[in-house]
Amino acid sequence: MRAALRDYCAPRGTACSLALRSGTHKSVLSEWMRKPGARMSLDQLLDICAADGLELADLLQGRVVRPVGAGGMAPTRPRCRANNVDHDAIRAALQAALVDGRSVSEVAKELRVDLSTLLRVDRDLYVAVRNAAADRRAQEEERRHLAAIDQVENMARALVHQRKRLTHRNVRSLGNGSFMPSGVEAAVFGVMRFGLGDRSARLPATATRLGPRYIRRIHEAIARLRAEAEGDQLQLHLDPG
């Protein structure tokens, strides 16, 4: 079918004229004829056949036969129109995003453009907004991890003073509820139990996602708890990386 249409459009200017008459973009038609992996919708094929009076069944079988005396028809499918991009508005929105802390995705959604358009208009501003969003996410993650470590340390300290083990059941007795298994608090809780020498504790697999920096902070909390605890406890080594 592609070969037949290429032969049909072989005379100079035929492809451009056919695209214009059928309401198809010239680039879409030429790419479809050149690339085997390119696709064209049935609506577009119907418009091409209607524009030059071709039979769709013949075209699908690789035969392009134009009936004698057949007149062309105007395409019924409206041609796609691309709105002009306001470069100044995009630059202003990216500059504002640096101030009010929005991401490039939010800017693109507001302006109704894609990310590639933002990148093409001003690469430097795009990268600056993207990096600023990444920094904010990293800071938020750090605050969340440090808050989890402080929360578990305070609960462990309360249980130490009550001469109770650091278990989920005893934590619930403090009125703090239970941790989500996939949450940061659960990972910190498991590392804290393991470091305090609980023989029944197992180092959680999620602890590997905490990173050396937060493991060291948990070690510091464990050292403070050991200094406050009474009696001997079995110390199990936990390499911070």
Phi and psi restraints in degrees (value plus and minus 20) as a CYANA .aco file:
   2 ARG   PHI     -84.1   -44.1
   2 ARG   PSI     -64.4   -24.4
   3 ALA   PHI     -82.9   -42.9
   3 ALA   PSI     -58.8   -18.8
   4 ALA   PHI     -85.4   -45.4
   4 ALA   PSI     -61.0   -21.0
   5 LEU   PHI     -91.7   -51.7
   5 LEU   PSI     -52.7   -12.7
   6 ARG   PHI     -84.1   -44.1
   6 ARG   PSI     -61.4   -21.4
   7 ASP   PHI     -85.0   -45.0
   7 ASP   PSI     -57.5   -17.5
   8 TYR   PHI     -85.3   -45.3
   8 TYR   PSI     -55.2   -15.2
   9 CYS   PHI    -116.2   -76.2
   9 CYS   PSI      -5.3    34.7
  10 ALA   PHI     -84.0   -44.0
  10 ALA   PSI     -61.3   -21.3
  11 PRO   PHI     -78.9   -38.9
  11 PRO   PSI     124.1   164.1
  12 ARG   PHI     -79.6   -39.6
  12 ARG   PSI     109.6   149.6
  13 GLY   PHI      67.0   107.0
  13 GLY   PSI     -28.1    11.9
  14 THR   PHI     -86.6   -46.6
  14 THR   PSI     -62.5   -22.5
  15 ALA   PHI     -83.8   -43.8
  15 ALA   PSI     -64.0   -24.0
  16 CYS   PHI     -84.1   -44.1
  16 CYS   PSI     -61.3   -21.3
  17 SER   PHI     -85.5   -45.5
  17 SER   PSI     -61.4   -21.4
  18 LEU   PHI     -84.6   -44.6
  18 LEU   PSI     -62.3   -22.3
  19 ALA   PHI     -82.1   -42.1
  19 ALA   PSI     -60.6   -20.6
  20 LEU   PHI     -86.2   -46.2
  20 LEU   PSI     -63.5   -23.5
  21 ARG   PHI     -89.3   -49.3
  21 ARG   PSI     -53.9   -13.9
  22 SER   PHI    -110.8   -70.8
  22 SER   PSI     -22.3    17.7
  23 GLY   PHI      54.6    94.6
  23 GLY   PSI       0.8    40.8
  24 THR   PHI    -122.5   -82.5
  24 THR   PSI     122.7   162.7
  25 HIS   PHI     -84.4   -44.4
  25 HIS   PSI     118.5   158.5
  26 LYS   PHI     -80.0   -40.0
  26 LYS   PSI     -58.6   -18.6
  27 SER   PHI     -86.0   -46.0
  27 SER   PSI     -56.4   -16.4
  28 VAL   PHI     -85.7   -45.7
  28 VAL   PSI     -64.3   -24.3
  29 LEU   PHI     -86.5   -46.5
  29 LEU   PSI     -64.6   -24.6
  30 SER   PHI     -88.9   -48.9
  30 SER   PSI     -58.3   -18.3
  31 GLU   PHI     -86.1   -46.1
  31 GLU   PSI     -59.1   -19.1
  32 TRP   PHI     -84.6   -44.6
  32 TRP   PSI     -57.9   -17.9
  33 MET   PHI     -94.2   -54.2
  33 MET   PSI     -47.5    -7.5
  34 ARG   PHI    -109.5   -69.5
  34 ARG   PSI     -57.8   -17.8
  35 LYS   PHI    -124.8   -84.8
  35 LYS   PSI     104.1   144.1
  36 PRO   PHI     -83.3   -43.3
  36 PRO   PSI     -49.3    -9.3
  37 GLY   PHI    -103.6   -63.6
  37 GLY   PSI     -28.3    11.7
  38 ALA   PHI     -92.1   -52.1
  38 ALA   PSI     131.6   171.6
  39 ARG   PHI    -142.4  -102.4
  39 ARG   PSI     133.7   173.7
  40 MET   PHI    -157.7  -117.7
  40 MET   PSI     116.9   156.9
  41 SER   PHI     -92.2   -52.2
  41 SER   PSI     140.6   180.6
  42 LEU   PHI     -84.1   -44.1
  42 LEU   PSI     -55.1   -15.1
  43 ASP   PHI     -80.3   -40.3
  43 ASP   PSI     -61.8   -21.8
  44 GLN   PHI     -86.3   -46.3
  44 GLN   PSI     -61.0   -21.0
  45 LEU   PHI     -83.3   -43.3
  45 LEU   PSI     -59.2   -19.2
  46 LEU   PHI     -84.6   -44.6
  46 LEU   PSI     -59.6   -19.6
  47 ASP   PHI     -85.9   -45.9
  47 ASP   PSI     -58.6   -18.6
  48 ILE   PHI     -83.5   -43.5
  48 ILE   PSI     -64.8   -24.8
  49 CYS   PHI     -85.2   -45.2
  49 CYS   PSI     -60.1   -20.1
  50 ALA   PHI     -88.5   -48.5
  50 ALA   PSI     -54.3   -14.3
  51 ALA   PHI     -85.8   -45.8
  51 ALA   PSI     -55.6   -15.6
  52 ASP   PHI    -134.7   -94.7
  52 ASP   PSI     -10.6    29.4
  53 GLY   PHI      49.6    89.6
  53 GLY   PSI      12.5    52.5
  54 LEU   PHI    -107.6   -67.6
  54 LEU   PSI     135.8   175.8
  55 GLU   PHI    -111.2   -71.2
  55 GLU   PSI     104.8   144.8
  56 LEU   PHI     -82.1   -42.1
  56 LEU   PSI     -60.1   -20.1
  57 ALA   PHI     -81.6   -41.6
  57 ALA   PSI     -61.0   -21.0
  58 ASP   PHI     -87.0   -47.0
  58 ASP   PSI     -61.1   -21.1
  59 LEU   PHI     -83.0   -43.0
  59 LEU   PSI     -60.9   -20.9
  60 LEU   PHI     -84.4   -44.4
  60 LEU   PSI     -45.9    -5.9
  61 GLN   PHI    -113.8   -73.8
  61 GLN   PSI     -13.9    26.1
  62 GLY   PHI      64.7   104.7
  62 GLY   PSI      -0.6    39.4
  63 ARG   PHI    -139.3   -99.3
  63 ARG   PSI     105.7   145.7
  64 VAL   PHI    -133.3   -93.3
  64 VAL   PSI      81.2   121.2
  65 VAL   PHI    -141.4  -101.4
  65 VAL   PSI      96.8   136.8
  66 ARG   PHI    -112.2   -72.2
  66 ARG   PSI      97.1   137.1
  67 PRO   PHI     -81.6   -41.6
  67 PRO   PSI     124.8   164.8
  68 VAL   PHI     -89.5   -49.5
  68 VAL   PSI     110.0   150.0
  69 GLY   PHI      60.4   100.4
  69 GLY   PSI     -15.1    24.9
  70 ALA   PHI     -95.7   -55.7
  70 ALA   PSI     113.2   153.2
  71 GLY   PHI    -118.0   -78.0
  71 GLY   PSI     131.0   171.0
  72 GLY   PHI     -96.1   -56.1
  72 GLY   PSI     138.6   178.6
  73 MET   PHI    -143.7  -103.7
  73 MET   PSI     127.6   167.6
  74 ALA   PHI     -92.8   -52.8
  74 ALA   PSI     120.3   160.3
  75 PRO   PHI     -86.0   -46.0
  75 PRO   PSI     122.4   162.4
  76 THR   PHI    -110.9   -70.9
  76 THR   PSI     -37.8     2.2
  77 ARG   PHI    -106.9   -66.9
  77 ARG   PSI     105.4   145.4
  78 PRO   PHI     -86.2   -46.2
  78 PRO   PSI     121.3   161.3
  79 ARG   PHI     -95.9   -55.9
  79 ARG   PSI     120.4   160.4
  80 CYS   PHI     -87.7   -47.7
  80 CYS   PSI     120.0   160.0
  81 ARG   PHI    -140.8  -100.8
  81 ARG   PSI     113.0   153.0
  82 ALA   PHI    -119.5   -79.5
  82 ALA   PSI     104.8   144.8
  83 ASN   PHI     -91.4   -51.4
  83 ASN   PSI     125.0   165.0
  84 ASN   PHI     -88.1   -48.1
  84 ASN   PSI     122.3   162.3
  85 VAL   PHI    -112.4   -72.4
  85 VAL   PSI     108.0   148.0
  86 ASP   PHI    -107.3   -67.3
  86 ASP   PSI      80.2   120.2
  87 HIS   PHI     -84.4   -44.4
  87 HIS   PSI     -60.1   -20.1
  88 ASP   PHI     -83.6   -43.6
  88 ASP   PSI     -60.0   -20.0
  89 ALA   PHI     -86.2   -46.2
  89 ALA   PSI     -57.4   -17.4
  90 ILE   PHI     -87.0   -47.0
  90 ILE   PSI     -64.1   -24.1
  91 ARG   PHI     -83.1   -43.1
  91 ARG   PSI     -60.9   -20.9
  92 ALA   PHI     -84.1   -44.1
  92 ALA   PSI     -59.9   -19.9
  93 ALA   PHI     -87.6   -47.6
  93 ALA   PSI     -58.5   -18.5
  94 LEU   PHI     -87.0   -47.0
  94 LEU   PSI     -59.8   -19.8
  95 GLN   PHI     -85.2   -45.2
  95 GLN   PSI     -59.1   -19.1
  96 ALA   PHI     -86.9   -46.9
  96 ALA   PSI     -53.3   -13.3
  97 ALA   PHI     -85.2   -45.2
  97 ALA   PSI     -51.4   -11.4
  98 LEU   PHI     -85.6   -45.6
  98 LEU   PSI     -48.6    -8.6
  99 VAL   PHI    -105.5   -65.5
  99 VAL   PSI     -67.0   -27.0
 100 ASP   PHI    -113.0   -73.0
 100 ASP   PSI     -16.7    23.3
 101 GLY   PHI      56.2    96.2
 101 GLY   PSI      15.0    55.0
 102 ARG   PHI    -114.8   -74.8
 102 ARG   PSI     140.6   180.6
 103 SER   PHI    -114.6   -74.6
 103 SER   PSI     148.5   188.5
 104 VAL   PHI     -85.7   -45.7
 104 VAL   PSI     -51.7   -11.7
 105 SER   PHI     -85.1   -45.1
 105 SER   PSI     -59.7   -19.7
 106 GLU   PHI     -87.7   -47.7
 106 GLU   PSI     -58.3   -18.3
 107 VAL   PHI     -84.9   -44.9
 107 VAL   PSI     -65.0   -25.0
 108 ALA   PHI     -82.3   -42.3
 108 ALA   PSI     -59.7   -19.7
 109 LYS   PHI     -86.4   -46.4
 109 LYS   PSI     -59.3   -19.3
 110 GLU   PHI     -85.3   -45.3
 110 GLU   PSI     -61.5   -21.5
 111 LEU   PHI    -107.0   -67.0
 111 LEU   PSI     -26.9    13.1
 112 ARG   PHI      40.7    80.7
 112 ARG   PSI      27.0    67.0
 113 VAL   PHI    -150.6  -110.6
 113 VAL   PSI     150.1   190.1
 114 ASP   PHI    -114.5   -74.5
 114 ASP   PSI     150.1   190.1
 115 LEU   PHI     -85.5   -45.5
 115 LEU   PSI     -53.8   -13.8
 116 SER   PHI     -83.8   -43.8
 116 SER   PSI     -50.8   -10.8
 117 THR   PHI     -87.7   -47.7
 117 THR   PSI     -63.9   -23.9
 118 LEU   PHI     -79.9   -39.9
 118 LEU   PSI     -63.4   -23.4
 119 LEU   PHI     -85.4   -45.4
 119 LEU   PSI     -57.8   -17.8
 120 ARG   PHI     -91.2   -51.2
 120 ARG   PSI     -54.9   -14.9
 121 VAL   PHI     -90.9   -50.9
 121 VAL   PSI     -67.5   -27.5
 122 ASP   PHI    -171.5  -131.5
 122 ASP   PSI      77.4   117.4
 123 ARG   PHI     -85.0   -45.0
 123 ARG   PSI     -61.3   -21.3
 124 ASP   PHI     -82.9   -42.9
 124 ASP   PSI     -66.4   -26.4
 125 LEU   PHI     -85.5   -45.5
 125 LEU   PSI     -59.5   -19.5
 126 TYR   PHI     -79.5   -39.5
 126 TYR   PSI     -67.8   -27.8
 127 VAL   PHI     -85.3   -45.3
 127 VAL   PSI     -58.4   -18.4
 128 ALA   PHI     -84.0   -44.0
 128 ALA   PSI     -63.9   -23.9
 129 VAL   PHI     -86.1   -46.1
 129 VAL   PSI     -60.5   -20.5
 130 ARG   PHI     -85.0   -45.0
 130 ARG   PSI     -63.3   -23.3
 131 ASN   PHI     -86.7   -46.7
 131 ASN   PSI     -57.5   -17.5
 132 ALA   PHI     -82.9   -42.9
 132 ALA   PSI     -60.0   -20.0
 133 ALA   PHI     -85.6   -45.6
 133 ALA   PSI     -58.6   -18.6
 134 ALA   PHI     -85.1   -45.1
 134 ALA   PSI     -59.1   -19.1
 135 ASP   PHI     -83.9   -43.9
 135 ASP   PSI     -60.8   -20.8
 136 ARG   PHI     -84.3   -44.3
 136 ARG   PSI     -59.5   -19.5
 137 ARG   PHI     -85.2   -45.2
 137 ARG   PSI     -59.0   -19.0
 138 ALA   PHI     -85.8   -45.8
 138 ALA   PSI     -60.2   -20.2
 139 GLN   PHI     -86.2   -46.2
 139 GLN   PSI     -60.4   -20.4
 140 GLU   PHI     -84.6   -44.6
 140 GLU   PSI     -59.6   -19.6
 141 GLU   PHI     -84.7   -44.7
 141 GLU   PSI     -59.6   -19.6
 142 GLU   PHI     -84.8   -44.8
 142 GLU   PSI     -63.7   -23.7
 143 ARG   PHI     -81.7   -41.7
 143 ARG   PSI     -59.2   -19.2
 144 ARG   PHI     -87.3   -47.3
 144 ARG   PSI     -61.0   -21.0
 145 HIS   PHI     -87.4   -47.4
 145 HIS   PSI     -64.8   -24.8
 146 LEU   PHI     -86.4   -46.4
 146 LEU   PSI     -57.4   -17.4
 147 ALA   PHI     -85.1   -45.1
 147 ALA   PSI     -57.1   -17.1
 148 ALA   PHI     -85.8   -45.8
 148 ALA   PSI     -60.9   -20.9
 149 ILE   PHI     -83.9   -43.9
 149 ILE   PSI     -64.3   -24.3
 150 ASP   PHI     -84.2   -44.2
 150 ASP   PSI     -59.9   -19.9
 151 GLN   PHI     -83.2   -43.2
 151 GLN   PSI     -67.9   -27.9
 152 VAL   PHI     -87.4   -47.4
 152 VAL   PSI     -57.4   -17.4
 153 GLU   PHI     -83.0   -43.0
 153 GLU   PSI     -61.8   -21.8
 154 ASN   PHI     -85.5   -45.5
 154 ASN   PSI     -59.0   -19.0
 155 MET   PHI     -86.9   -46.9
 155 MET   PSI     -61.0   -21.0
 156 ALA   PHI     -84.6   -44.6
 156 ALA   PSI     -58.5   -18.5
 157 ARG   PHI     -83.3   -43.3
 157 ARG   PSI     -60.8   -20.8
 158 ALA   PHI     -84.5   -44.5
 158 ALA   PSI     -57.9   -17.9
 159 LEU   PHI     -92.7   -52.7
 159 LEU   PSI     -54.2   -14.2
 160 VAL   PHI     -82.7   -42.7
 160 VAL   PSI     -62.8   -22.8
 161 HIS   PHI     -86.7   -46.7
 161 HIS   PSI     -46.3    -6.3
 162 GLN   PHI    -109.4   -69.4
 162 GLN   PSI     -16.1    23.9
 163 ARG   PHI      36.3    76.3
 163 ARG   PSI      23.2    63.2
 164 LYS   PHI    -138.2   -98.2
 164 LYS   PSI     132.5   172.5
 165 ARG   PHI     -94.7   -54.7
 165 ARG   PSI     137.0   177.0
 166 LEU   PHI    -105.6   -65.6
 166 LEU   PSI      68.3   108.3
 167 THR   PHI    -146.1  -106.1
 167 THR   PSI     144.0   184.0
 168 HIS   PHI     -81.8   -41.8
 168 HIS   PSI     -58.1   -18.1
 169 ARG   PHI     -85.7   -45.7
 169 ARG   PSI     -63.9   -23.9
 170 ASN   PHI     -88.8   -48.8
 170 ASN   PSI     -53.2   -13.2
 171 VAL   PHI     -84.1   -44.1
 171 VAL   PSI     -60.7   -20.7
 172 ARG   PHI     -84.8   -44.8
 172 ARG   PSI     -50.1   -10.1
 173 SER   PHI     -86.9   -46.9
 173 SER   PSI     -39.1     0.9
 174 LEU   PHI    -101.2   -61.2
 174 LEU   PSI     -25.4    14.6
 175 GLY   PHI      65.1   105.1
 175 GLY   PSI      -0.9    39.1
 176 ASN   PHI    -118.0   -78.0
 176 ASN   PSI     -21.1    18.9
 177 GLY   PHI      53.1    93.1
 177 GLY   PSI    -182.2  -142.2
 178 SER   PHI    -137.7   -97.7
 178 SER   PSI     143.9   183.9
 179 PHE   PHI    -114.4   -74.4
 179 PHE   PSI     129.1   169.1
 180 MET   PHI     -89.7   -49.7
 180 MET   PSI     113.9   153.9
 181 PRO   PHI     -77.4   -37.4
 181 PRO   PSI     -51.7   -11.7
 182 SER   PHI    -112.9   -72.9
 182 SER   PSI     -18.8    21.2
 183 GLY   PHI    -101.1   -61.1
 183 GLY   PSI     144.6   184.6
 184 VAL   PHI     -85.4   -45.4
 184 VAL   PSI     -58.2   -18.2
 185 GLU   PHI     -80.0   -40.0
 185 GLU   PSI     -58.7   -18.7
 186 ALA   PHI     -85.1   -45.1
 186 ALA   PSI     -59.6   -19.6
 187 ALA   PHI     -85.5   -45.5
 187 ALA   PSI     -64.6   -24.6
 188 VAL   PHI     -83.4   -43.4
 188 VAL   PSI     -60.0   -20.0
 189 PHE   PHI     -80.8   -40.8
 189 PHE   PSI     -64.9   -24.9
 190 GLY   PHI     -84.5   -44.5
 190 GLY   PSI     -61.8   -21.8
 191 VAL   PHI     -85.4   -45.4
 191 VAL   PSI     -59.0   -19.0
 192 MET   PHI     -84.2   -44.2
 192 MET   PSI     -64.1   -24.1
 193 ARG   PHI     -82.3   -42.3
 193 ARG   PSI     -65.0   -25.0
 194 PHE   PHI     -81.9   -41.9
 194 PHE   PSI     -63.4   -23.4
 195 GLY   PHI     -90.5   -50.5
 195 GLY   PSI     -47.3    -7.3
 196 LEU   PHI    -102.4   -62.4
 196 LEU   PSI     -21.2    18.8
 197 GLY   PHI      71.3   111.3
 197 GLY   PSI       2.7    42.7
 198 ASP   PHI     -92.5   -52.5
 198 ASP   PSI      95.5   135.5
 199 ARG   PHI     -85.4   -45.4
 199 ARG   PSI     -44.8    -4.8
 200 SER   PHI    -108.3   -68.3
 200 SER   PSI     -25.0    15.0
 201 ALA   PHI    -102.9   -62.9
 201 ALA   PSI     128.8   168.8
 202 ARG   PHI    -144.7  -104.7
 202 ARG   PSI     118.2   158.2
 203 LEU   PHI     -86.6   -46.6
 203 LEU   PSI      99.7   139.7
 204 PRO   PHI     -89.5   -49.5
 204 PRO   PSI     127.3   167.3
 205 ALA   PHI     -85.3   -45.3
 205 ALA   PSI     -47.9    -7.9
 206 THR   PHI     -89.0   -49.0
 206 THR   PSI     -33.3     6.7
 207 ALA   PHI     -85.8   -45.8
 207 ALA   PSI     -45.8    -5.8
 208 THR   PHI     -87.1   -47.1
 208 THR   PSI     -40.9    -0.9
 209 ARG   PHI    -104.2   -64.2
 209 ARG   PSI     -28.6    11.4
 210 LEU   PHI     -91.1   -51.1
 210 LEU   PSI     -57.5   -17.5
 211 GLY   PHI      73.7   113.7
 211 GLY   PSI     136.4   176.4
 212 PRO   PHI     -79.1   -39.1
 212 PRO   PSI     -56.1   -16.1
 213 ARG   PHI     -82.3   -42.3
 213 ARG   PSI     -65.2   -25.2
 214 TYR   PHI     -97.3   -57.3
 214 TYR   PSI     -49.8    -9.8
 215 ILE   PHI     -82.3   -42.3
 215 ILE   PSI     -59.8   -19.8
 216 ARG   PHI     -84.3   -44.3
 216 ARG   PSI     -59.2   -19.2
 217 ARG   PHI     -84.2   -44.2
 217 ARG   PSI     -56.4   -16.4
 218 ILE   PHI     -87.7   -47.7
 218 ILE   PSI     -58.0   -18.0
 219 HIS   PHI     -80.5   -40.5
 219 HIS   PSI     -60.9   -20.9
 220 GLU   PHI     -83.3   -43.3
 220 GLU   PSI     -60.1   -20.1
 221 ALA   PHI     -84.9   -44.9
 221 ALA   PSI     -60.4   -20.4
 222 ILE   PHI     -83.0   -43.0
 222 ILE   PSI     -61.4   -21.4
 223 ALA   PHI     -82.0   -42.0
 223 ALA   PSI     -60.4   -20.4
 224 ARG   PHI     -85.8   -45.8
 224 ARG   PSI     -59.7   -19.7
 225 LEU   PHI     -88.3   -48.3
 225 LEU   PSI     -57.2   -17.2
 226 ARG   PHI     -84.8   -44.8
 226 ARG   PSI     -56.4   -16.4
 227 ALA   PHI     -87.6   -47.6
 227 ALA   PSI     -48.5    -8.5
 228 GLU   PHI    -109.3   -69.3
 228 GLU   PSI     -41.4    -1.4
 229 ALA   PHI     -97.2   -57.2
 229 ALA   PSI     134.0   174.0
 230 GLU   PHI    -125.9   -85.9
 230 GLU   PSI     127.4   167.4
 231 GLY   PHI      66.9   106.9
 231 GLY   PSI     149.9   189.9
 232 ASP   PHI    -108.9   -68.9
 232 ASP   PSI     120.4   160.4
 233 GLN   PHI    -149.8  -109.8
 233 GLN   PSI     129.3   169.3
 234 LEU   PHI     -93.0   -53.0
 234 LEU   PSI     103.2   143.2
 235 GLN   PHI    -118.5   -78.5
 235 GLN   PSI     102.6   142.6
 236 LEU   PHI    -126.1   -86.1
 236 LEU   PSI     107.8   147.8
 237 HIS   PHI     -92.6   -52.6
 237 HIS   PSI     117.8   157.8
 238 LEU   PHI    -149.7  -109.7
 238 LEU   PSI      89.4   129.4
 239 ASP   PHI     -93.8   -53.8
 239 ASP   PSI      99.9   139.9
 240 PRO   PHI     -92.5   -52.5
 240 PRO   PSI     -19.7    20.3
